[in-house]
């Protein structure tokens, strides 16, 4: 049974660090959520460490610039771990070959191909047409509003060639303001459903948590054995990932599951319980919106 709390400060003193999701928790894809920003500033002022753990396919410094533009200041976080950085490291190690067919939006996703200095002897990544590709790199659909089924013909050809798909963002959907959009995770799920092989590097999969822990350990004020809480609104990404990493979890019910949990300011307890039971998932704590 999850415990519904009124504000993060009720429990924050139990944790040295928080792995905090961005989209749906700290911003809505358009602007910052002021109460969430204030909560993280207060937590940091009391000695807590905030690592933003996001399924964005962008490098961390690109995400930092983006959220600054949304109104999330630097004093609301300490470090950023992105699925993009985790996936980029795998790409430059050659996990899907050198010649790749790219799925995404240009120029928005161009930063994914920036050089990565932490990889020794990176492979020479070349973007090529599908019929010349050794693998697929997917940052998302070229049109996030189009039905993902439009990709079936290309995926059928790729599967027949035995191409692996590197998914840089396991999220299925996001809400950009009031508009719901498809993400790379929806494409990867379709490819897997069709018999192709998809490789994931964001939540809920282990690589991004390893990266987040390394980013946390690199901070000067990080304790040797930190108590960590995971915070997020994605039941199949943030919550599942936190549970699989044996972390306490704060579920933000007013994000992607706002309708199912009947969340306005706080979730309806019965609707929340039914939702978690239906998803066969548990969360240590739940709050309507991060504050």
C-alpha positions in Angstrom: 0.0 0.0 0.0 1.4 3.4 -1.0 1.4 6.3 1.4 -0.1 9.5 0.1 1.9 12.5 1.2 1.2 16.3 1.0 4.7 17.5 0.2 8.2 16.1 -0.4 9.6 17.7 2.8 7.6 15.2 4.9 10.0 12.4 3.8 13.0 14.1 2.3 15.1 14.0 5.5 15.3 10.2 5.1 17.3 10.4 1.9 20.7 11.8 0.9 19.8 12.0 -2.8 16.9 12.0 -5.1 16.8 10.6 -8.7 14.2 13.0 -10.1 12.4 12.6 -13.5 12.1 15.8 -15.5 9.1 15.7 -17.9 5.9 15.5 -15.9 7.6 16.2 -12.6 9.8 19.3 -13.0 8.3 20.6 -16.3 5.5 19.9 -18.7 7.5 20.1 -21.9 6.8 23.8 -22.2 7.5 25.4 -18.8 8.8 24.6 -15.3 6.5 23.6 -12.5 7.3 26.2 -9.9 6.3 24.1 -6.9 8.5 21.3 -8.0 11.4 23.7 -8.5 10.9 25.2 -5.0 10.8 21.7 -3.5 14.1 20.7 -5.0 15.7 24.0 -4.0 14.5 23.5 -0.4 15.8 19.9 -0.4 19.2 21.0 -1.7 19.4 23.8 0.9 18.9 21.2 3.6 21.8 19.1 2.2 20.0 16.8 -0.2 21.5 16.0 -3.6 19.3 16.2 -6.8 20.3 14.1 -9.8 17.9 14.6 -12.7 17.4 11.3 -14.4 15.7 11.7 -17.7 14.8 9.6 -20.7 15.7 12.5 -22.9 17.8 11.3 -25.9 19.9 14.5 -25.6 23.4 14.9 -24.0 23.2 16.2 -20.4 24.5 19.7 -21.2 21.8 20.1 -24.0 19.2 19.1 -21.4 20.6 21.7 -19.0 20.2 24.4 -21.5 16.7 23.3 -22.4 15.4 23.2 -18.8 17.1 26.5 -18.1 14.9 27.9 -20.9 11.9 26.3 -19.3 12.6 28.2 -16.0 14.4 25.5 -14.0 17.4 27.2 -12.4 20.8 25.7 -11.7 20.2 25.7 -8.0 17.4 23.2 -8.3 19.7 20.3 -9.3 23.3 19.0 -8.9 23.8 16.6 -11.9 21.9 15.2 -14.9 21.9 11.7 -16.2 20.2 11.2 -19.6 19.3 8.1 -21.6 20.9 9.9 -24.5 24.3 9.9 -22.8 24.0 6.2 -21.9 22.8 5.3 -25.4 25.5 7.5 -27.1 28.2 5.7 -25.2 26.9 2.4 -26.5 26.6 3.7 -30.0 30.2 4.9 -30.1 31.3 1.5 -28.8 29.7 0.1 -32.0 26.8 -1.8 -30.5 24.7 -1.4 -33.7 27.6 -1.0 -36.1 29.1 2.0 -37.8 26.6 2.6 -40.6 23.3 3.5 -39.0 19.8 4.5 -40.1 18.7 7.4 -37.9 15.1 7.9 -36.7 14.5 11.3 -35.1 13.9 15.0 -35.6 16.5 17.2 -37.1 18.0 19.6 -36.0 16.5 18.9 -32.5 18.2 15.5 -32.1 21.5 16.4 -33.9 23.3 16.7 -30.5 23.0 12.9 -30.1 25.9 12.6 -32.6 28.3 15.0 -30.8 31.7 13.4 -30.1 31.9 11.6 -26.8 35.3 12.0 -25.1 34.9 9.2 -22.5 35.0 6.5 -25.2 38.4 5.4 -26.3 38.7 4.6 -30.1 35.0 5.4 -30.9 33.6 3.8 -34.1 33.1 6.1 -37.0 29.4 6.6 -37.0 27.9 7.3 -40.4 24.2 8.1 -41.1 23.1 6.1 -44.2 19.8 5.1 -45.9 18.1 2.0 -44.5 19.2 -0.3 -47.3 22.9 0.4 -46.4 22.5 0.3 -42.6 24.1 -2.1 -40.1 21.8 -0.9 -37.4 19.2 1.6 -36.3 19.5 4.5 -33.9 16.1 5.8 -32.7 15.7 9.1 -30.8 12.0 9.3 -31.7 9.6 9.5 -34.5 10.1 12.2 -37.2 6.5 13.2 -36.6 5.6 12.6 -32.9 1.9 13.0 -33.6 1.7 10.4 -36.3 0.6 6.8 -35.6 3.7 4.7 -35.0 2.3 2.0 -37.4 3.4 4.2 -40.3 6.9 2.7 -39.6 5.9 -0.9 -40.2 7.2 -1.2 -43.8 10.7 0.0 -42.8 10.7 -2.1 -39.7 9.7 -5.2 -41.6 12.7 -4.6 -44.0 15.0 -3.9 -41.0 13.9 -7.0 -39.2 14.5 -9.2 -42.3 18.0 -7.7 -42.4 18.5 -8.6 -38.8 19.2 -5.0 -37.7 19.3 -4.1 -34.0 17.5 -0.9 -32.9 19.2 1.3 -30.3 16.4 3.1 -28.4 17.6 6.4 -26.9 14.4 7.1 -25.1 12.3 4.2 -23.7 9.3 6.5 -22.9 6.2 5.5 -24.9 4.4 8.9 -24.6 4.9 12.4 -23.2 2.5 15.3 -22.7 3.9 18.5 -24.2 1.7 21.0 -22.5 -1.8 19.7 -23.4 -0.6 17.6 -26.4 0.3 13.9 -26.1 3.2 12.8 -28.3 4.8 9.5 -29.2 8.4 8.8 -28.1 11.1 6.5 -29.2 9.9 3.8 -26.8 6.8 3.4 -28.8 8.8 2.7 -32.0 11.1 0.2 -30.2 8.1 -1.6 -28.7 6.6 -1.9 -32.2 9.9 -3.2 -33.6 10.1 -5.8 -30.9 6.5 -6.8 -31.4 7.3 -7.4 -35.1 10.2 -9.7 -34.1 13.1 -7.2 -34.2 15.7 -6.7 -31.5 15.5 -3.4 -29.5 18.3 -2.3 -27.1 17.3 0.1 -24.3 19.4 2.5 -22.2 17.0 4.7 -20.3 14.5 4.0 -17.5 13.6 1.4 -16.4 16.7 -0.3 -17.7 19.9 -0.6 -15.6 22.4 1.4 -17.8 20.9 4.8 -16.9 20.8 4.1 -13.2 24.5 3.1 -13.3 25.2 6.4 -15.0 23.1 8.3 -12.4 25.0 6.6 -9.6 28.3 7.5 -11.2 27.2 11.1 -11.6 26.2 11.2 -8.0 29.5 9.6 -6.8 31.4 12.3 -8.7 29.9 15.1 -6.7 32.1 16.4 -3.9 29.3 16.3 -1.3 28.2 12.7 -2.2 28.2 10.3 0.8 29.9 6.9 0.3 26.6 4.9 0.7 23.8 7.3 -0.2 20.2 6.7 0.7 18.4 7.4 -2.6 14.7 7.9 -3.5 13.4 7.8 -7.1 10.8 10.3 -8.1 8.7 10.2 -11.3 5.3 10.0 -13.0 5.9 7.1 -15.4 4.6 3.8 -13.9 6.5 1.7 -16.5 9.7 3.7 -16.4 10.3 5.8 -13.3 8.4 3.6 -10.8 9.3 0.2 -12.3 13.0 1.3 -12.7 13.1 2.5 -9.1 11.6 -0.7 -7.8 14.0 -2.8 -9.9 16.9 -0.9 -8.5 15.6 -1.5 -4.9 15.0 2.2 -4.3 12.1 3.8 -2.4 9.8 5.5 -4.9 7.7 8.7 -4.9 5.1 8.3 -7.6 3.8 11.6 -9.1 0.2 10.6 -9.9 -0.7 13.9 -11.6 1.5 13.3 -14.6 0.9 10.6 -17.2 -1.6 8.8 -14.9 -3.6 11.9 -13.9 -6.8 10.6 -15.5 -6.5 7.1 -14.2 -5.8 8.2 -10.6 -8.4 11.0 -10.7 -5.7 13.5 -9.6 -6.5 17.1 -9.4 -4.3 18.3 -6.5 -4.0 14.8 -5.0 -5.1 11.4 -6.2 -8.3 9.8 -5.3 -7.2 7.0 -3.0 -9.5 4.3 -4.4 -8.6 5.2 -8.0 -4.9 5.2 -7.1 -5.1 1.8 -5.5 -7.0 0.4 -8.5 -4.5 1.9 -10.9 -1.4 0.5 -9.1 -3.1 -2.9 -8.7 -4.0 -2.9 -12.4 -0.4 -2.1 -13.3 0.9 -4.7 -10.8 3.2 -2.0 -9.4 3.8 -0.5 -6.0 5.3 2.8 -4.9 6.5 3.7 -1.4 4.9 7.1 -1.6 2.5 9.0 -3.9 1.8 12.7 -4.3 -0.4 14.5 -6.9 2.3 16.9 -8.0 5.9 17.3 -6.9 6.0 20.1 -4.3 
